[in-house]
Amino acid sequence: MSFLRPTTQPGLLLRSALRSSYSTKAPPTTLPANKQKLIPTSGQYPRGFLVSGISSAVKKSGARDLALITSKYPCSAAAVFTKNVFQAAPVVVSRERLQDNGGKAIHGLVANSGCANAVTGAKGLENAREMQASLDALTGHARSSLVMSTGVIGQHLNMDKILKGIQDSKQALGPDHEHWMACAQAYMTTDTFPKLRSKTFRLPESKIEYRLAGITKGAGMIHPDMATLLGTIVTDLGVEPGLLQYALTHAVDRSFNAISVDGDMSTNDTVALLANGGATEGKIVVDKVGSKDFEAFRDSLTEFAQDLSQLVVRDGEGATKFVKVAVEGAPTFEAAKTVASTIATSSLVKTALYGQDANWGRILCAVGYSGVKDIDPKKVSVSFIPTDNSEPLKLLVNGEPELVDESRASEILKMEDLEIRVELNLGKEATSYWTCDLSHEYISINADYRS
């Protein structure tokens, strides 16, 4: 992730938009049961936010493609962005807005799908700023909007449709579950289901119940430091902007930056966090980094971000398995994450998982070339951990290979969910990474992406 640096915000341009009817066409609901169960049927959403998801007709299918999130109260805001050198126009202008506002006074976010507005030059920047200005006009607060885009790279947005859609969205805004679900659907590209989560949490020094809600999208080009992945998390807890950025960076390092589908890093990655204090009429509650309340919020946010980000892996393009790579006994958190990432992004490991082949030598090979210093082959252990709570299958113990029961290994590898556990025995640090297998279907999806 990159950190924010000061910059100058150029003037905004705004085109007039005519009022018209809007489409709320939803995507097909014919999903396998294992994905259908991931779509929530209700939720408890943060107070003070109104959201919508409509079709601006940018997508030829007529599916929802324009999402708005607005806040009654000014939000503290934080974000992390892609490190790809070719950063999309919405990444550039949203970073500028946060820098110029000092992470304060954000009232809305607009996201479109179907066109990434990436590698689009000066015109792309102008279009992204027009989207900001249009949302500013809708909320009535100048210089208060963030923007996200996702879809095909190298194409310009149809701004007549986008700007008209932003103004049309005003009549579709609402606080209820159906509004949040429509909003989540508008983020989707090759996603097969909308990715929406909500939860409640409490702080040790407060009796109030606070709420979190999050939307994410992504199924391919998913890799650490993010990829063609958008995420928006909002809370009705009031948090000081600097602490909000600190908490988000901590959470993303352990969630959105700990997932991989295919190892490709995109141009548009953004995860934004808005905190409006809606539970306390806009009041800031968390303002001290060492407080129990801050630590409780940070940990609740991290757990929530992990749950949200794992939906992306479960919807990985062509994926048939959800795989947790757990590395334990590392000398540092960074070392544990490096080893886990190397295993999770290995094409040989991922294809073996798809083929249900217990080729643990590929896992060990990835550990060996991870670049982590001081790994002792005589101390490393590797196991498959089944998700049905049955006995783990030890593959390597302290550098010595086990006599593997191939039929038992086959049983475990047929499961949809699987854990690979690696013990380095070099320290006390541990972390987890989430990935999926690599299938024939992944190639088919991406070979035909623009057709």
C-alpha positions as CSV (number, residue, x, y, z in Angstrom):
1,M,0.0,0.0,0.0
2,S,1.1,3.5,-0.6
3,F,0.9,6.4,2.0
4,L,-0.7,9.7,1.3
5,R,1.4,12.8,0.3
6,P,0.3,16.4,-0.2
7,T,-0.7,17.5,-3.6
8,T,-2.7,20.2,-5.3
9,Q,-6.4,19.6,-6.3
10,P,-7.2,21.0,-9.8
11,G,-10.5,22.6,-10.5
12,L,-13.6,20.5,-10.8
13,L,-15.8,20.2,-13.9
14,L,-19.5,19.4,-13.8
15,R,-21.8,18.6,-16.6
16,S,-25.5,19.1,-16.3
17,A,-27.5,15.9,-15.9
18,L,-31.1,15.4,-16.8
19,R,-33.5,13.5,-14.5
20,S,-34.8,10.3,-15.8
21,S,-36.0,6.8,-14.7
22,Y,-33.4,4.4,-13.6
23,S,-32.9,0.6,-13.9
24,T,-32.6,-1.7,-10.9
25,K,-32.0,-4.9,-12.9
26,A,-30.3,-7.5,-10.6
27,P,-27.8,-10.1,-11.8
28,P,-29.0,-13.7,-12.2
29,T,-29.7,-15.7,-9.1
30,T,-28.8,-19.1,-10.4
31,L,-25.9,-19.8,-8.2
32,P,-24.5,-23.1,-6.7
33,A,-25.6,-23.6,-3.1
34,N,-22.1,-23.0,-1.7
35,K,-22.1,-19.4,-3.1
36,Q,-25.8,-18.7,-2.5
37,K,-25.3,-19.2,1.2
38,L,-22.7,-16.4,1.2
39,I,-25.3,-13.8,0.2
40,P,-26.9,-12.3,3.4
41,T,-30.7,-11.9,3.6
42,S,-30.6,-9.2,6.3
43,G,-28.2,-7.0,8.2
44,Q,-27.7,-4.3,10.7
45,Y,-26.2,-1.2,9.0
46,P,-24.4,1.8,10.3
47,R,-26.6,4.8,11.2
48,G,-26.4,8.0,9.2
49,F,-25.6,6.3,5.8
50,L,-27.8,6.1,2.7
51,V,-26.8,3.9,-0.2
52,S,-28.0,2.9,-3.7
53,G,-27.2,0.8,-6.7
54,I,-28.7,1.4,-10.1
55,S,-28.0,0.8,-13.8
56,S,-26.6,3.8,-15.7
57,A,-26.6,1.6,-18.8
58,V,-22.8,1.6,-19.0
59,K,-23.0,-2.2,-18.9
60,K,-24.7,-3.6,-22.0
61,S,-26.4,-6.2,-19.9
62,G,-28.4,-3.6,-18.1
63,A,-27.1,-4.9,-14.7
64,R,-26.5,-2.5,-11.9
65,D,-23.3,-0.6,-12.5
66,L,-23.4,2.6,-10.3
67,A,-23.2,2.6,-6.5
68,L,-23.5,5.6,-4.2
69,I,-22.7,5.7,-0.4
70,T,-23.6,9.0,1.3
71,S,-23.4,10.2,4.9
72,K,-25.6,12.6,6.9
73,Y,-22.6,13.4,9.0
74,P,-19.1,14.4,7.8
75,C,-16.9,11.3,7.8
76,S,-13.3,10.7,8.9
77,A,-11.9,8.8,6.0
78,A,-8.9,6.5,5.2
79,A,-7.9,4.5,2.3
80,V,-5.2,2.2,0.9
81,F,-4.4,2.0,-2.8
82,T,-2.7,-0.2,-5.4
83,K,1.0,0.1,-5.8
84,N,0.8,-0.6,-9.5
85,V,2.7,2.2,-11.3
86,F,-0.2,2.6,-13.8
87,Q,-2.6,4.0,-11.2
88,A,-6.1,4.6,-12.5
89,A,-7.7,8.0,-12.5
90,P,-10.1,7.3,-9.6
91,V,-7.1,6.2,-7.5
92,V,-5.3,9.5,-8.2
93,V,-8.2,11.8,-7.5
94,S,-9.4,10.0,-4.4
95,R,-5.9,10.1,-2.9
96,E,-5.8,13.8,-3.7
97,R,-9.1,14.4,-2.0
98,L,-8.0,12.6,1.2
99,Q,-4.8,14.6,1.2
100,D,-6.4,17.9,0.7
101,N,-9.1,17.3,3.3
102,G,-6.7,15.8,5.9
103,G,-8.9,12.7,6.0
104,K,-11.9,14.7,7.1
105,A,-15.2,16.1,5.8
106,I,-16.0,13.2,3.4
107,H,-19.8,12.9,2.7
108,G,-20.0,10.4,-0.1
109,L,-18.4,7.8,-2.4
110,V,-19.4,6.9,-5.9
111,A,-18.3,3.6,-7.6
112,N,-18.9,2.5,-11.2
113,S,-18.4,-1.0,-12.7
114,G,-17.9,-1.9,-16.3
115,C,-15.2,0.6,-17.1
116,A,-12.0,1.0,-15.0
117,N,-11.1,4.5,-16.2
118,A,-7.5,3.3,-16.1
119,V,-4.7,4.3,-18.5
120,T,-7.0,7.0,-19.8
121,G,-4.7,10.0,-19.5
122,A,-5.8,13.6,-18.8
123,K,-9.3,12.8,-20.0
124,G,-9.6,10.1,-17.5
125,L,-8.6,12.4,-14.6
126,E,-11.1,15.0,-15.8
127,N,-13.9,12.4,-15.9
128,A,-13.1,11.1,-12.4
129,R,-13.2,14.7,-11.1
130,E,-16.5,15.3,-12.8
131,M,-17.9,12.2,-11.0
132,Q,-16.7,13.7,-7.7
133,A,-18.2,17.1,-8.5
134,S,-21.5,15.5,-9.5
135,L,-21.7,13.6,-6.1
136,D,-20.7,16.8,-4.3
137,A,-23.7,18.5,-5.9
138,L,-26.0,15.7,-4.9
139,T,-24.9,15.7,-1.2
140,G,-24.6,19.5,-1.1
141,H,-21.1,19.4,0.3
142,A,-18.2,20.7,-1.9
143,R,-15.0,18.8,-2.2
144,S,-16.3,15.9,-0.1
145,S,-16.5,12.9,-2.4
146,L,-14.4,9.8,-3.2
147,V,-14.6,7.8,-6.5
148,M,-13.9,4.2,-7.5
149,S,-14.1,2.5,-10.9
150,T,-13.6,-1.1,-12.0
151,G,-13.9,-2.9,-15.3
152,V,-12.1,-2.9,-18.6
153,I,-8.8,-1.0,-18.7
154,G,-7.9,1.6,-21.5
155,Q,-11.5,2.7,-22.2
156,H,-13.1,6.1,-21.4
157,L,-16.2,6.3,-19.3
158,N,-19.5,7.2,-21.0
159,M,-19.9,10.4,-18.9
160,D,-23.3,11.3,-20.1
161,K,-24.6,8.0,-18.7
162,I,-22.5,8.2,-15.5
163,L,-23.4,11.7,-14.6
164,K,-27.0,11.3,-15.3
165,G,-26.9,8.1,-13.3
166,I,-25.4,9.8,-10.3
167,Q,-28.3,12.4,-10.2
168,D,-30.9,9.6,-10.8
169,S,-29.4,7.7,-7.9
170,K,-30.8,10.3,-5.4
171,Q,-34.3,8.8,-5.6
172,A,-32.9,5.3,-5.0
173,L,-31.0,6.1,-1.8
174,G,-32.0,4.3,1.4
175,P,-30.7,2.8,4.6
176,D,-32.2,-0.7,4.5
177,H,-30.8,-4.1,3.5
178,E,-32.3,-4.0,0.0
179,H,-30.5,-0.7,-0.6
180,W,-27.2,-2.2,0.6
181,M,-27.7,-5.3,-1.5
182,A,-28.4,-3.2,-4.6
183,C,-25.2,-1.1,-3.8
184,A,-23.1,-4.3,-3.6
185,Q,-24.5,-5.6,-6.9
186,A,-23.4,-2.4,-8.6
187,Y,-19.8,-3.1,-7.7
188,M,-19.7,-6.4,-9.6
189,T,-17.8,-7.3,-12.8
190,T,-16.9,-10.9,-13.2
191,D,-18.1,-11.6,-9.7
192,T,-20.8,-14.3,-9.5
193,F,-22.4,-12.9,-6.3
194,P,-22.6,-9.6,-4.4
195,K,-20.1,-9.4,-1.6
196,L,-21.8,-7.7,1.4
197,R,-21.2,-8.0,5.1
198,S,-22.4,-6.2,8.3
199,K,-21.8,-6.7,12.0
200,T,-22.2,-5.0,15.4
201,F,-19.5,-4.5,18.0
202,R,-18.9,-2.8,21.3
203,L,-16.1,-1.0,22.9
204,P,-14.8,-1.6,26.5
205,E,-15.3,2.0,27.5
206,S,-18.7,2.5,25.9
207,K,-22.2,1.0,26.4
208,I,-23.2,1.8,22.8
209,E,-23.6,-0.9,20.1
210,Y,-21.7,0.2,17.0
211,R,-22.0,-1.1,13.5
212,L,-19.8,-2.0,10.5
213,A,-20.9,-2.6,6.9
214,G,-18.7,-3.5,4.0
215,I,-18.9,-4.2,0.3
216,T,-16.1,-5.6,-1.9
217,K,-15.7,-6.9,-5.4
218,G,-13.2,-9.0,-7.2
219,A,-12.8,-12.5,-8.6
220,G,-9.6,-12.2,-10.7
221,M,-6.5,-10.0,-10.8
222,I,-6.3,-10.5,-7.1
223,H,-2.9,-10.4,-5.4
224,P,-1.3,-8.7,-2.3
225,D,-1.1,-5.0,-2.4
226,M,-4.4,-5.5,-4.0
227,A,-5.6,-6.0,-7.5
228,T,-8.7,-5.3,-9.5
229,L,-10.4,-5.2,-6.1
230,L,-12.6,-2.5,-4.6
231,G,-13.6,-2.5,-1.0
232,T,-15.7,0.0,1.0
233,I,-16.2,-0.3,4.8
234,V,-18.3,2.2,6.8
235,T,-18.9,2.5,10.5
236,D,-21.1,4.7,12.7
237,L,-18.3,4.9,15.3
238,G,-16.6,8.3,15.3
239,V,-12.8,7.9,14.9
240,E,-10.1,10.5,14.6
241,P,-8.8,10.5,10.9
242,G,-5.2,9.6,11.8
243,L,-6.2,6.7,13.9
244,L,-8.7,5.5,11.2
245,Q,-5.8,5.3,8.7
246,Y,-3.7,3.4,11.2
247,A,-6.5,0.9,11.9
248,L,-7.2,0.4,8.3
249,T,-3.6,-0.2,7.3
250,H,-3.3,-2.8,10.1
251,A,-6.5,-4.5,9.0
252,V,-5.7,-4.6,5.3
253,D,-2.2,-6.0,5.9
254,R,-4.0,-9.0,7.5
255,S,-6.9,-9.3,5.1
256,F,-7.1,-7.7,1.7
257,N,-3.3,-7.8,1.4
258,A,-3.3,-11.5,2.5
259,I,-5.4,-12.9,-0.3
260,S,-4.5,-14.1,-3.8
261,V,-6.4,-15.6,-6.7
262,D,-3.9,-15.3,-9.6
263,G,-1.0,-13.1,-8.7
264,D,-1.9,-10.2,-10.9
265,M,-1.9,-6.7,-9.4
266,S,-4.3,-4.3,-11.0
267,T,-4.4,-0.5,-11.6
268,N,-7.6,0.3,-9.6
269,D,-7.3,-1.3,-6.2
270,T,-8.8,0.8,-3.4
271,V,-10.1,-0.1,0.0
272,A,-11.8,2.9,1.7
273,L,-13.0,3.3,5.3
274,L,-15.6,5.9,6.3
275,A,-16.4,6.7,10.0
276,N,-19.3,9.1,10.5
277,G,-20.0,8.9,14.2
278,G,-23.7,8.3,13.4
279,A,-24.2,6.3,16.6
280,T,-23.3,9.4,18.6
281,E,-24.7,12.2,16.4
282,G,-21.4,12.7,14.7
283,K,-19.2,12.8,17.8
284,I,-15.6,11.5,17.7
285,V,-15.3,8.7,20.3
286,V,-12.0,7.1,19.5
287,D,-9.1,9.6,19.6
288,K,-6.2,8.0,21.4
289,V,-4.0,5.4,19.8
290,G,-3.1,3.6,23.0
291,S,-6.7,3.4,24.4
292,K,-8.6,0.2,24.9
293,D,-11.3,1.5,22.7
294,F,-8.9,2.0,19.8
295,E,-7.5,-1.5,20.1
296,A,-10.9,-3.0,20.3
297,F,-12.0,-1.1,17.2
298,R,-8.8,-2.0,15.3
299,D,-9.3,-5.7,16.1
300,S,-13.0,-5.7,15.2
301,L,-12.2,-4.0,12.0
302,T,-9.4,-6.5,11.2
303,E,-11.7,-9.5,11.8
304,F,-14.4,-7.9,9.7
305,A,-12.0,-7.1,6.9
306,Q,-10.8,-10.7,6.9
307,D,-14.3,-12.0,6.6
308,L,-15.1,-9.5,3.8
309,S,-11.9,-10.2,1.8
310,Q,-12.3,-13.9,2.0
311,L,-15.4,-13.6,-0.1
312,V,-13.2,-12.5,-3.0
313,V,-11.2,-15.7,-2.8
314,R,-14.3,-17.8,-2.5
315,D,-15.5,-16.2,-5.8
316,G,-12.1,-16.6,-7.4
317,E,-12.4,-17.0,-11.2
318,G,-12.8,-20.7,-11.9
319,A,-11.9,-21.6,-8.3
320,T,-13.1,-24.9,-6.8
321,K,-11.3,-24.7,-3.4
322,F,-10.9,-22.1,-0.6
323,V,-7.4,-22.6,0.9
324,K,-6.0,-21.1,4.1
325,V,-2.2,-21.1,4.3
326,A,-1.2,-20.8,7.9
327,V,2.5,-20.2,8.8
328,E,3.6,-20.6,12.4
329,G,6.8,-20.3,14.4
330,A,8.3,-17.5,12.3
331,P,10.9,-15.0,13.6
332,T,8.7,-12.0,12.5
333,F,5.3,-11.2,11.2
334,E,6.8,-10.1,8.0
335,A,8.7,-13.4,7.6
336,A,5.5,-15.4,8.3
337,K,3.6,-13.4,5.7
338,T,6.3,-13.8,3.1
339,V,6.4,-17.5,3.4
340,A,2.6,-17.7,3.4
341,S,2.4,-15.4,0.3
342,T,4.9,-17.5,-1.6
343,I,3.0,-20.7,-1.1
344,A,-0.4,-19.1,-1.8
345,T,0.8,-17.6,-5.1
346,S,2.7,-20.6,-6.4
347,S,1.1,-21.8,-9.6
348,L,2.4,-25.3,-9.0
349,V,0.8,-25.5,-5.6
350,K,-2.5,-24.1,-6.9
351,T,-2.7,-26.5,-9.8
352,A,-1.8,-29.4,-7.6
353,L,-4.7,-28.4,-5.3
354,Y,-7.0,-28.3,-8.3
355,G,-5.9,-31.7,-9.4
356,Q,-6.3,-33.0,-5.8
357,D,-2.7,-34.1,-5.8
358,A,-0.9,-34.2,-2.4
359,N,2.3,-33.0,-3.9
360,W,3.7,-31.4,-0.7
361,G,7.1,-31.1,-2.3
362,R,5.7,-28.1,-4.2
363,I,4.8,-26.5,-0.8
364,L,8.2,-27.1,0.6
365,C,9.8,-25.8,-2.6
366,A,7.9,-22.5,-2.2
367,V,9.0,-22.2,1.4
368,G,12.6,-22.7,0.3
369,Y,12.6,-19.9,-2.4
370,S,10.5,-17.5,-0.3
371,G,13.7,-15.5,0.5
372,V,13.2,-15.6,4.3
373,K,16.6,-16.0,5.9
374,D,17.6,-18.6,8.5
375,I,15.0,-21.2,7.4
376,D,16.4,-24.6,8.7
377,P,15.1,-27.5,6.6
378,K,15.5,-29.8,9.6
379,K,13.0,-27.7,11.6
380,V,10.2,-27.3,9.0
381,S,6.9,-29.3,9.3
382,V,4.0,-29.3,6.9
383,S,0.5,-30.6,7.4
384,F,-2.9,-30.7,5.7
385,I,-5.7,-29.6,8.1
386,P,-9.1,-30.9,7.1
387,T,-12.1,-28.6,7.8
388,D,-14.3,-31.4,9.2
389,N,-12.3,-31.5,12.5
390,S,-10.9,-34.9,11.7
391,E,-7.2,-35.8,12.3
392,P,-4.6,-33.6,10.5
393,L,-2.5,-35.3,7.9
394,K,1.2,-34.8,8.6
395,L,3.3,-34.6,5.5
396,L,6.7,-33.5,6.8
397,V,7.8,-33.4,10.5
398,N,11.0,-31.6,11.4
399,G,12.4,-32.0,7.9
400,E,11.6,-35.8,7.8
401,P,8.9,-37.0,5.3
402,E,6.0,-38.9,6.7
403,L,4.6,-42.1,5.2
404,V,1.6,-40.4,3.6
405,D,-1.7,-42.2,3.3
406,E,-2.6,-41.2,-0.2
407,S,-6.3,-42.2,0.1
408,R,-6.6,-40.0,3.2
409,A,-4.8,-37.2,1.4
410,S,-7.3,-37.6,-1.5
411,E,-10.2,-37.4,0.9
412,I,-8.9,-34.1,2.3
413,L,-8.2,-32.6,-1.1
414,K,-11.7,-33.3,-2.3
415,M,-13.0,-30.9,0.4
416,E,-14.0,-27.4,-0.7
417,D,-12.2,-25.8,2.2
418,L,-8.6,-26.8,3.2
419,E,-5.8,-25.5,5.4
420,I,-2.1,-25.9,4.7
421,R,-0.1,-25.5,7.9
422,V,3.6,-24.8,7.9
423,E,5.7,-24.7,11.1
424,L,9.1,-23.1,10.8
425,N,10.1,-23.4,14.4
426,L,12.1,-20.2,14.3
427,G,10.1,-18.0,16.6
428,K,6.6,-17.2,17.9
429,E,5.1,-15.1,15.1
430,A,2.3,-16.4,12.9
431,T,-0.1,-15.3,10.2
432,S,-2.5,-16.7,7.6
433,Y,-3.1,-16.2,3.9
434,W,-6.1,-17.1,1.8
435,T,-6.0,-18.4,-1.7
436,C,-7.8,-20.8,-4.2
437,D,-6.8,-23.3,-6.7
438,L,-6.0,-22.6,-10.4
439,S,-8.3,-24.4,-12.9
440,H,-9.0,-24.7,-16.6
441,E,-12.1,-22.4,-16.1
442,Y,-9.8,-19.5,-15.0
443,I,-8.2,-19.6,-18.4
444,S,-11.5,-19.7,-20.2
445,I,-12.9,-16.7,-18.2
446,N,-9.9,-14.5,-18.8
447,A,-9.4,-15.5,-22.4
448,D,-13.0,-14.3,-23.1
449,Y,-13.1,-11.3,-20.7
450,R,-13.8,-8.6,-23.3
451,S,-16.0,-10.7,-25.6
